[in-house]
Amino acid sequence: MASSSVSSSRGWSAKQNKQFEEALAEYDKDTPDRWHNIAKIVGGKSVEEVMKHYEALERDIMKIEAGQVPIPNYPPINFAAKPSPPPQSRGVADVNLNRFVKNLRLQ
C-alpha cells in the first residue's frame, strides 16, 4: 500500500499493513464483525483505526481510478534485448582442446 493517504497514516508499520491487506482478503464486506476480526489480526490497532485506514485506502483507490494520481516515470525497458549469455566455465574439455591447439602450433 504505497499510496499517499494510507502511507501517511501514522503508526502503521509495513508488517501491520501486510497483516491488514491479508485480513481484508480473508474477511470480506459481508463478514460479521469484520473490523473487529481485522483489528485483532493487525494487533495494536483499534477497530476505529482499522476502519479509518480502510477509508484512506478507498480514497486512494478512487483517486487512482479517476486519473488523479500521476503514473510514476519508470525507466524504459527494452523487452527485445536478449540477455547476456552466462560466462563460459573452463571445463576439462576446454582445457584439453586448448592443449591440442597449442600442440598443433608447435608441430
KETORTOR-166798 format. One record per residue: residue number from 0; residue in three letters; x, y, z of N, C-alpha, C in turn. Coordinates in steps of 0.02 Angstrom, whole numbers, plus 50000, padded with zeros to 5 digits. Layout:
N
+-----+--------+-------+-------+-------+-------+-------+-------+-------+-------+-------+
| num | residu |   n_X |   n_Y |   n_Z |  ca_X |  ca_Y |  ca_Z |   c_X |   c_Y |   c_Z |
+-----+--------+-------+-------+-------+-------+-------+-------+-------+-------+-------+
| NUM |    ALA |     X |     Y |     Z |     X |     Y |     Z |     X |     Y |     Z |
...
+-----+--------+-------+-------+-------+-------+-------+-------+-------+-------+-------+
END
This chain:
107
+-----+--------+-------+-------+-------+-------+-------+-------+-------+-------+-------+
| num | residu |   n_X |   n_Y |   n_Z |  ca_X |  ca_Y |  ca_Z |   c_X |   c_Y |   c_Z |
+-----+--------+-------+-------+-------+-------+-------+-------+-------+-------+-------+
|   0 |    MET | 50041 | 49941 | 50000 | 50000 | 50000 | 50000 | 50044 | 50062 | 50000 |
|   1 |    ALA | 50072 | 50078 | 49946 | 50116 | 50135 | 49942 | 50079 | 50195 | 49913 |
|   2 |    SER | 50026 | 50214 | 49946 | 49987 | 50270 | 49921 | 49991 | 50328 | 49970 |
|   3 |    SER | 49974 | 50387 | 49947 | 49984 | 50447 | 49986 | 49946 | 50448 | 50052 |
|   4 |    SER | 49881 | 50437 | 50050 | 49842 | 50442 | 50111 | 49858 | 50386 | 50160 |
|   5 |    VAL | 49862 | 50326 | 50134 | 49874 | 50268 | 50177 | 49944 | 50270 | 50206 |
|   6 |    SER | 49994 | 50286 | 50164 | 50062 | 50285 | 50188 | 50075 | 50342 | 50237 |
|   7 |    SER | 50035 | 50395 | 50234 | 50044 | 50450 | 50280 | 50007 | 50438 | 50346 |
|   8 |    SER | 49967 | 50385 | 50350 | 49935 | 50368 | 50413 | 49990 | 50354 | 50464 |
|   9 |    ARG | 49983 | 50382 | 50523 | 50036 | 50375 | 50572 | 50031 | 50307 | 50607 |
|  10 |    GLY | 50090 | 50279 | 50619 | 50094 | 50221 | 50661 | 50078 | 50154 | 50629 |
|  11 |    TRP | 50078 | 50150 | 50563 | 50066 | 50086 | 50530 | 50131 | 50061 | 50502 |
|  12 |    SER | 50156 | 50006 | 50530 | 50218 | 49977 | 50505 | 50204 | 49938 | 50441 |
|  13 |    ALA | 50257 | 49920 | 50406 | 50250 | 49879 | 50345 | 50218 | 49812 | 50363 |
|  14 |    LYS | 50237 | 49785 | 50420 | 50208 | 49721 | 50442 | 50133 | 49728 | 50455 |
|  15 |    GLN | 50114 | 49782 | 50488 | 50043 | 49793 | 50502 | 50004 | 49804 | 50437 |
|  16 |    ASN | 50033 | 49840 | 50390 | 50000 | 49849 | 50326 | 49990 | 49783 | 50290 |
|  17 |    LYS | 50040 | 49740 | 50293 | 50034 | 49674 | 50262 | 49980 | 49633 | 50297 |
|  18 |    GLN | 49979 | 49634 | 50362 | 49927 | 49598 | 50400 | 49858 | 49626 | 50383 |
|  19 |    PHE | 49854 | 49691 | 50376 | 49791 | 49724 | 50358 | 49767 | 49700 | 50290 |
|  20 |    GLU | 49812 | 49699 | 50241 | 49794 | 49676 | 50174 | 49770 | 49603 | 50174 |
|  21 |    GLU | 49806 | 49561 | 50210 | 49788 | 49490 | 50214 | 49721 | 49481 | 50249 |
|  22 |    ALA | 49710 | 49520 | 50302 | 49646 | 49515 | 50338 | 49588 | 49539 | 50295 |
|  23 |    LEU | 49599 | 49591 | 50255 | 49547 | 49614 | 50209 | 49528 | 49560 | 50159 |
|  24 |    ALA | 49578 | 49523 | 50137 | 49565 | 49468 | 50090 | 49527 | 49411 | 50124 |
|  25 |    GLU | 49540 | 49401 | 50187 | 49508 | 49347 | 50224 | 49436 | 49364 | 50245 |
|  26 |    TYR | 49426 | 49426 | 50267 | 49360 | 49447 | 50292 | 49330 | 49497 | 50243 |
|  27 |    ASP | 49284 | 49474 | 50201 | 49253 | 49519 | 50152 | 49200 | 49563 | 50186 |
|  28 |    LYS | 49168 | 49606 | 50146 | 49122 | 49655 | 50174 | 49060 | 49624 | 50207 |
|  29 |    ASP | 49044 | 49562 | 50191 | 48985 | 49530 | 50220 | 49001 | 49490 | 50283 |
|  30 |    THR | 49063 | 49489 | 50304 | 49083 | 49451 | 50364 | 49059 | 49487 | 50427 |
|  31 |    PRO | 49023 | 49451 | 50470 | 49004 | 49482 | 50534 | 49067 | 49500 | 50575 |
|  32 |    ASP | 49065 | 49555 | 50608 | 49121 | 49578 | 50650 | 49186 | 49585 | 50610 |
|  33 |    ARG | 49178 | 49604 | 50547 | 49237 | 49611 | 50503 | 49292 | 49654 | 50534 |
|  34 |    TRP | 49274 | 49713 | 50557 | 49325 | 49760 | 50581 | 49357 | 49737 | 50646 |
|  35 |    HIS | 49318 | 49704 | 50688 | 49346 | 49675 | 50750 | 49397 | 49621 | 50733 |
|  36 |    ASN | 49379 | 49578 | 50685 | 49424 | 49525 | 50664 | 49488 | 49552 | 50634 |
|  37 |    ILE | 49482 | 49603 | 50592 | 49541 | 49632 | 50560 | 49585 | 49666 | 50612 |
|  38 |    ALA | 49554 | 49703 | 50659 | 49593 | 49736 | 50712 | 49630 | 49685 | 50754 |
|  39 |    LYS | 49599 | 49628 | 50766 | 49630 | 49575 | 50806 | 49691 | 49547 | 50769 |
|  40 |    ILE | 49685 | 49538 | 50703 | 49741 | 49511 | 50663 | 49798 | 49561 | 50660 |
|  41 |    VAL | 49782 | 49624 | 50649 | 49834 | 49675 | 50642 | 49870 | 49684 | 50709 |
|  42 |    GLY | 49833 | 49687 | 50763 | 49864 | 49694 | 50828 | 49888 | 49765 | 50840 |
|  43 |    GLY | 49872 | 49792 | 50899 | 49894 | 49859 | 50916 | 49853 | 49914 | 50884 |
|  44 |    LYS | 49800 | 49896 | 50849 | 49757 | 49945 | 50816 | 49685 | 49934 | 50839 |
|  45 |    SER | 49651 | 49990 | 50851 | 49581 | 49985 | 50871 | 49538 | 49974 | 50809 |
|  46 |    VAL | 49475 | 49957 | 50821 | 49428 | 49949 | 50766 | 49422 | 50014 | 50728 |
|  47 |    GLU | 49419 | 50070 | 50764 | 49413 | 50136 | 50732 | 49474 | 50150 | 50688 |
|  48 |    GLU | 49534 | 50135 | 50712 | 49595 | 50146 | 50672 | 49595 | 50104 | 50609 |
|  49 |    VAL | 49573 | 50042 | 50615 | 49569 | 49997 | 50557 | 49519 | 50024 | 50506 |
|  50 |    MET | 49463 | 50047 | 50530 | 49412 | 50073 | 50484 | 49436 | 50137 | 50449 |
|  51 |    LYS | 49470 | 50181 | 50486 | 49498 | 50242 | 50456 | 49551 | 50225 | 50404 |
|  52 |    HIS | 49591 | 50175 | 50418 | 49643 | 50153 | 50371 | 49611 | 50127 | 50307 |
|  53 |    TYR | 49556 | 50091 | 50314 | 49520 | 50065 | 50256 | 49489 | 50123 | 50216 |
|  54 |    GLU | 49461 | 50171 | 50250 | 49432 | 50229 | 50216 | 49485 | 50268 | 50177 |
|  55 |    ALA | 49545 | 50274 | 50206 | 49600 | 50307 | 50170 | 49620 | 50267 | 50108 |
|  56 |    LEU | 49620 | 50202 | 50114 | 49635 | 50158 | 50057 | 49583 | 50167 | 50003 |
|  57 |    GLU | 49520 | 50169 | 50022 | 49466 | 50180 | 49973 | 49474 | 50246 | 49937 |
|  58 |    ARG | 49491 | 50300 | 49974 | 49501 | 50365 | 49943 | 49558 | 50363 | 49892 |
|  59 |    ASP | 49612 | 50329 | 49912 | 49669 | 50323 | 49866 | 49650 | 50286 | 49802 |
|  60 |    ILE | 49612 | 50233 | 49809 | 49591 | 50194 | 49751 | 49547 | 50236 | 49705 |
|  61 |    MET | 49501 | 50275 | 49735 | 49458 | 50318 | 49694 | 49500 | 50370 | 49656 |
|  62 |    LYS | 49551 | 50398 | 49688 | 49594 | 50447 | 49655 | 49632 | 50415 | 49597 |
|  63 |    ILE | 49657 | 50355 | 49609 | 49694 | 50319 | 49556 | 49648 | 50305 | 49497 |
|  64 |    GLU | 49589 | 50278 | 49512 | 49542 | 50262 | 49458 | 49517 | 50323 | 49421 |
|  65 |    ALA | 49515 | 50381 | 49454 | 49493 | 50443 | 49423 | 49550 | 50478 | 49385 |
|  66 |    GLY | 49609 | 50447 | 49385 | 49666 | 50476 | 49350 | 49697 | 50535 | 49385 |
|  67 |    GLN | 49685 | 50542 | 49450 | 49712 | 50598 | 49488 | 49781 | 50584 | 49517 |
|  68 |    VAL | 49805 | 50524 | 49509 | 49871 | 50505 | 49533 | 49915 | 50494 | 49472 |
|  69 |    PRO | 49970 | 50533 | 49466 | 50012 | 50525 | 49406 | 50047 | 50458 | 49405 |
|  70 |    ILE | 50056 | 50432 | 49346 | 50093 | 50369 | 49337 | 50167 | 50384 | 49349 |
|  71 |    PRO | 50201 | 50343 | 49389 | 50272 | 50354 | 49401 | 50312 | 50352 | 49336 |
|  72 |    ASN | 50365 | 50390 | 49333 | 50407 | 50393 | 49274 | 50462 | 50339 | 49279 |
|  73 |    TYR | 50443 | 50278 | 49261 | 50490 | 50223 | 49264 | 50537 | 50225 | 49204 |
|  74 |    PRO | 50599 | 50202 | 49210 | 50643 | 50199 | 49152 | 50616 | 50148 | 49102 |
|  75 |    PRO | 50627 | 50161 | 49037 | 50602 | 50114 | 48987 | 50637 | 50046 | 48992 |
|  76 |    ILE | 50600 | 49994 | 48974 | 50627 | 49926 | 48975 | 50628 | 49902 | 48903 |
|  77 |    ASN | 50685 | 49876 | 48881 | 50692 | 49850 | 48813 | 50678 | 49775 | 48816 |
|  78 |    PHE | 50617 | 49756 | 48799 | 50598 | 49686 | 48802 | 50627 | 49647 | 48743 |
|  79 |    ALA | 50649 | 49681 | 48691 | 50676 | 49647 | 48632 | 50749 | 49627 | 48643 |
|  80 |    ALA | 50782 | 49657 | 48691 | 50853 | 49642 | 48703 | 50860 | 49571 | 48731 |
|  81 |    LYS | 50909 | 49537 | 48705 | 50922 | 49469 | 48729 | 50968 | 49473 | 48790 |
|  82 |    PRO | 50956 | 49431 | 48839 | 51000 | 49431 | 48898 | 51070 | 49406 | 48879 |
|  83 |    SER | 51119 | 49431 | 48914 | 51187 | 49409 | 48903 | 51194 | 49335 | 48922 |
|  84 |    PRO | 51231 | 49298 | 48882 | 51241 | 49227 | 48900 | 51284 | 49222 | 48962 |
|  85 |    PRO | 51275 | 49169 | 49000 | 51317 | 49161 | 49060 | 51389 | 49151 | 49040 |
|  86 |    PRO | 51436 | 49171 | 49082 | 51507 | 49162 | 49065 | 51523 | 49088 | 49059 |
|  87 |    GLN | 51566 | 49072 | 49011 | 51584 | 49002 | 48999 | 51633 | 48979 | 49053 |
|  88 |    SER | 51619 | 48921 | 49078 | 51666 | 48892 | 49126 | 51719 | 48853 | 49087 |
|  89 |    ARG | 51776 | 48847 | 49117 | 51830 | 48810 | 49084 | 51830 | 48740 | 49112 |
|  90 |    GLY | 51794 | 48697 | 49078 | 51791 | 48628 | 49099 | 51850 | 48589 | 49071 |
|  91 |    VAL | 51852 | 48524 | 49085 | 51906 | 48481 | 49062 | 51911 | 48480 | 48986 |
|  92 |    ALA | 51854 | 48479 | 48952 | 51855 | 48477 | 48879 | 51887 | 48540 | 48851 |
|  93 |    ASP | 51873 | 48599 | 48881 | 51903 | 48661 | 48858 | 51978 | 48661 | 48867 |
|  94 |    VAL | 52002 | 48636 | 48923 | 52073 | 48634 | 48937 | 52107 | 48587 | 48888 |
|  95 |    ASN | 52077 | 48528 | 48876 | 52106 | 48480 | 48828 | 52107 | 48508 | 48758 |
|  96 |    LEU | 52056 | 48544 | 48737 | 52054 | 48574 | 48671 | 52109 | 48627 | 48665 |
|  97 |    ASN | 52118 | 48667 | 48716 | 52172 | 48717 | 48715 | 52240 | 48684 | 48709 |
|  98 |    ARG | 52252 | 48630 | 48745 | 52316 | 48594 | 48740 | 52326 | 48566 | 48670 |
|  99 |    PHE | 52272 | 48539 | 48641 | 52276 | 48511 | 48574 | 52295 | 48565 | 48523 |
| 100 |    VAL | 52262 | 48622 | 48527 | 52276 | 48677 | 48481 | 52348 | 48701 | 48491 |
| 101 |    LYS | 52370 | 48706 | 48552 | 52438 | 48728 | 48566 | 52488 | 48679 | 48537 |
| 102 |    ASN | 52475 | 48615 | 48544 | 52520 | 48564 | 48516 | 52522 | 48566 | 48440 |
| 103 |    LEU | 52466 | 48582 | 48408 | 52465 | 48588 | 48335 | 52511 | 48645 | 48313 |
| 104 |    ARG | 52510 | 48699 | 48349 | 52552 | 48756 | 48330 | 52625 | 48740 | 48338 |
| 105 |    LEU | 52642 | 48699 | 48386 | 52712 | 48682 | 48398 | 52740 | 48636 | 48344 |
| 106 |    GLN | 52699 | 48599 | 48311 | 52724 | 48550 | 48263 | 52736 | 48579 | 48196 |
+-----+--------+-------+-------+-------+-------+-------+-------+-------+-------+-------+
END
